[in-house]
Amino acid sequence: MGDSAMDSTLPPPESAVPEGTLFSMTDVFLFSLIVGLLSYWFLFRKKKEEIPEFTKIQPTTSSVRESSFVEKMKKTGRNIVVFYGSQTGTAEEFANRLSKDAHRYGMRGMSADPEEYDLSDLSRLSEIDNSLAVFCMATYGEGDPTDNAQDFYDWLQETDTDLTGLKFAVFGLGNKTYEHFNAMGKYVDKRLEQLGAQRMFELGMGDDDGNLEEDFITWREQFWPAVCEHFGVEATGEESSIRQYELVVHTDINMNKVYTGEMGRLKSYESQKPPFDAKNPFLAPVTLNRKLNQGGERHLMHLELDISGSKIRYESGDHVAVYPANDTSLVNQIGEILGADLDVIMSLNNLDEESNKKHPFPCPTTYRTALTYYLDITNPPRTNVLYELAQYATDPNEQEHLRKMASSAAEGKTLYLSWVLEARRNILAILQDVPSLRPPIDHLCELLPRLQARYYSIASSSKVHPHAIHICAVVVEYETKTGRLNKGVATTWLKNKVPNENGHKLTVPMYVRKSQFRLPFKPSTPVIMIGPGTGIAPFVGFVQERAWLKQQGKDVGETVLYYGCRHENEDYLYREELAQFHKEGALTQLNVAFSRDQAQKVYVQHLLKKNKEGVWKLIHEGNAHIYVCGDARSMARDVQNTFYEIVAEFGSMTQPQAVDYVKKLMTKGRYSLDVWS
Amino acid sequence: MEGSKTHSSESMPGDLSEALKEATKEVHEQAESTEFMKNFQRGQVSLQEFKMVLTSLYYIYSALEEEIERNKDHPAYIPVYFPAELHRKTALQEDLEYFYGPLWREEISCPESTQKYVNRLHYVGQHEPELLVAHAYTRYLGDLSGGQVLKKIAQKALHLPNTGEGLEFFTFEGVSNATKFKQLYRSRMNSIEMDPATKKRVLEEAKRAFLLNIQVFDELQKLVSQCHENGHPAQHKPELRTRGTSGAHEHGPAPVKEGEKTLMKHTGMLPSTPLVRWILVVSFLVTTVAVGLFAM
């Protein structure tokens, strides 16, 4: 390369380059640039998202944390704080949702973990205008606070701070199967008041054994109107409430894609495939439907459903669930009064795309189908429905009336109680009595709750009737204070399922829900069955089965029945069948009370008392199992009290000891209840 | 145990269900207080730990239910034979497939303590079937009680969908009311014909069952701690409000991709503020250029 001759491959000399250097100035510059850039790349490139190491012990994550939630709220312009006592995250989730809600009402909220703040600051919350402290408190274990609420709980117990000026509300999360139901929620609610704070809204008690989510939503829907009213604020901008679903009308759709009443899979009623359950009911033909009573105004009926070919199995004591349809006349009247074409095919699509619930009921479908098979149009609507509908009442007085009933002001609640609940006004009645209220039918369909399946105790034994399920029910029908005739959805519908000879089978979409109401394992164990009225249903199955066992040659123990009805000659259900069983010896004792056949009322518990010595013997020496079926409110309670008495007297125990004895029978599965209210 | 004492001269309550409850009271508390369970109850459980639990439970229930099937006509077991309501093997298989993928059988293995438990179950089922009820009682009644709380905890901590995938183990489809079912189960236990000597052995076996469970959890805890020491990806504090994003269902919606985490180590050596960074680069370039120029 010593040759200085020009060569096209060599870079042209740009400036005076001293002879002998290996690299030109440009080279050096370029080289440094590249090295510099590369160094930058390696050392300083943006790291991917840092993931903090997990630490098991709950840390105070930041050292510069505002431990005063009041200061934090002031700094961030919030007036509502929602504390949560949460173990599994549910209460926390509710707290988050509530704090977000605030925005809708022109306020600002934040959720907070009580463990991270100094709760004695509650006495200072009133420094903020229109402030409110909400508590979502879960009860844990034996009525204890959740871990993160332990300090708060201790503080509440020890303190005597004056909380005057503090406004609060509590929603408790609990479970009714536990003895200390919502203990924590109740305690916080009570204690804050004791310390001088002002309760803004009633204590909410969510029951996880029922439907916690629903309890929360119900409470929340009434909570916010109360808050708004108290602070004198209106909901921001969106006076028209927040729709959850968007209506889509289908003008050109394949009818095969339209739901006509199925609960799950499209066409599942046309091509039935086992296994059958809540989402895939079996269309059982009705083979028998006869009236059971001889007189009186009520209609008691016995139905037989054919389950052959369904592979459905059941045990006596199980429940049969049926999916009823609403009365067509009721559906038509709703359509008429709203001036809607019920045969429009539509879908209601969830605006929240992340939600699992795409539609409120199977879509696409018609309004007619929705109102007939999917929506509850007979129960008095809940306050949140009234609240949402109020906007559509064009008459200001009527609108005010609806809004008031939806509010949580004492006056409003009383009004709702009398005008809606006690008067048993269903949605049609409300539309009729509030003439300016004409909501769009699609919004109404969004608001109405789902039509629920109805459960009946099966009145047959699968040993005797393996291919049939029997039902015993009374048709619900009554006149309301407004002079309307209200009819029970399922019982009216069942009443009309009368099989006729000419071919066309009437069917009932049904499935079996297993219960734990069972005869004892050993046939020799005595049973005492108490089932007045339609409560006799499962016992018809029990007695059938005991008779069958006897026929099989088994050693069958005492089979004792206590039944009650109003009049011997009117509504003594299964009179002939029971007499027959009694004669054959399958039923060893038949005790019947006729409540209205004499001046004083005679009920099953009176008969129990008459036989108290025998009853005690069966229980204490015979290891008898007790079964109670029927009305939950008074009958079951009265019967239980009678057992306490019998046990106390013959077991020589105090009342508390007797109560304990009976409760233990329940724990050991020797005292079972199948009751409804 | 509150309530009236029976007039029996035996030292234990007449009913098997009551005797069992009393006899296992202590070990039951012990089981709830294992490190592992305490952490779980606090929501501190990682995906990896949860998978390990399910794996052990799979081996245990497979053994238990195999022995139950073998003895389903044995007079000492028939009254408590409730396969449709109680059996968990299928549910566990579904969950394992959800977390490990279709080749889950090859991915799992049986830890030592679990194997011990499994061996005992097979022994009892084959040689002392009258004691099998002790094992069924210990596991199934527990699952029906606390199991429901654990289900919620696991769902929140691991961001599992509320449609039930990954939690089939905790879902008893055949039981409409857990409390009532337990009452029924107790009445069935009490109807098993049993002489006092056998009853005593059943109580002992129940205690043994609890202890075996405790050992399984203690071993899991140890395995988990070992993993932490080896710098394996652990877990991050569960974010209770984030939505699961992963669509890869066979591996579960892991909040964190395991591979990434081992790479990311905060070095802490170099400054990270942008301004300083730029100044440094520019100075470096300028220096290099200057050196270059100077070298000319």
Boltz contact constraints between the chains, C-beta under 6 A:
constraints:
  - contact:
      token1: [A, 25]
      token2: [B, 296]
      max_distance: 6.0
  - contact:
      token1: [A, 28]
      token2: [B, 292]
      max_distance: 6.0
  - contact:
      token1: [A, 29]
      token2: [B, 289]
      max_distance: 6.0
  - contact:
      token1: [A, 29]
      token2: [B, 292]
      max_distance: 6.0
  - contact:
      token1: [A, 32]
      token2: [B, 288]
      max_distance: 6.0
  - contact:
      token1: [A, 32]
      token2: [B, 289]
      max_distance: 6.0
  - contact:
      token1: [A, 32]
      token2: [B, 292]
      max_distance: 6.0
  - contact:
      token1: [A, 36]
      token2: [B, 284]
      max_distance: 6.0
  - contact:
      token1: [A, 36]
      token2: [B, 285]
      max_distance: 6.0
  - contact:
      token1: [A, 36]
      token2: [B, 288]
      max_distance: 6.0
  - contact:
      token1: [A, 40]
      token2: [B, 281]
      max_distance: 6.0
  - contact:
      token1: [A, 43]
      token2: [B, 270]
      max_distance: 6.0
  - contact:
      token1: [A, 44]
      token2: [B, 277]
      max_distance: 6.0
  - contact:
      token1: [A, 51]
      token2: [B, 256]
      max_distance: 6.0
  - contact:
      token1: [A, 51]
      token2: [B, 261]
      max_distance: 6.0
  - contact:
      token1: [A, 54]
      token2: [B, 234]
      max_distance: 6.0
  - contact:
      token1: [A, 54]
      token2: [B, 235]
      max_distance: 6.0
  - contact:
      token1: [A, 54]
      token2: [B, 236]
      max_distance: 6.0
  - contact:
      token1: [A, 88]
      token2: [B, 152]
      max_distance: 6.0
  - contact:
      token1: [A, 88]
      token2: [B, 153]
      max_distance: 6.0
  - contact:
      token1: [A, 88]
      token2: [B, 156]
      max_distance: 6.0
  - contact:
      token1: [A, 89]
      token2: [B, 156]
      max_distance: 6.0
  - contact:
      token1: [A, 89]
      token2: [B, 240]
      max_distance: 6.0
  - contact:
      token1: [A, 92]
      token2: [B, 240]
      max_distance: 6.0
  - contact:
      token1: [A, 177]
      token2: [B, 179]
      max_distance: 6.0
  - contact:
      token1: [A, 513]
      token2: [B, 176]
      max_distance: 6.0
  - contact:
      token1: [A, 516]
      token2: [B, 180]
      max_distance: 6.0
  - contact:
      token1: [A, 516]
      token2: [B, 181]
      max_distance: 6.0
  - contact:
      token1: [A, 516]
      token2: [B, 184]
      max_distance: 6.0
  - contact:
      token1: [A, 518]
      token2: [B, 184]
      max_distance: 6.0
  - contact:
      token1: [A, 521]
      token2: [B, 79]
      max_distance: 6.0
  - contact:
      token1: [A, 521]
      token2: [B, 188]
      max_distance: 6.0
  - contact:
      token1: [A, 521]
      token2: [B, 191]
      max_distance: 6.0
  - contact:
      token1: [A, 522]
      token2: [B, 191]
      max_distance: 6.0
  - contact:
      token1: [A, 657]
      token2: [B, 4]
      max_distance: 6.0
  - contact:
      token1: [A, 660]
      token2: [B, 3]
      max_distance: 6.0
  - contact:
      token1: [A, 661]
      token2: [B, 4]
      max_distance: 6.0
  - contact:
      token1: [A, 664]
      token2: [B, 3]
      max_distance: 6.0
  - contact:
      token1: [A, 668]
      token2: [B, 15]
      max_distance: 6.0
  - contact:
      token1: [A, 668]
      token2: [B, 17]
      max_distance: 6.0
  - contact:
      token1: [A, 668]
      token2: [B, 186]
      max_distance: 6.0
  - contact:
      token1: [A, 668]
      token2: [B, 187]
      max_distance: 6.0
  - contact:
      token1: [A, 669]
      token2: [B, 183]
      max_distance: 6.0
  - contact:
      token1: [A, 669]
      token2: [B, 184]
      max_distance: 6.0
  - contact:
      token1: [A, 669]
      token2: [B, 186]
      max_distance: 6.0
  - contact:
      token1: [A, 669]
      token2: [B, 187]
      max_distance: 6.0
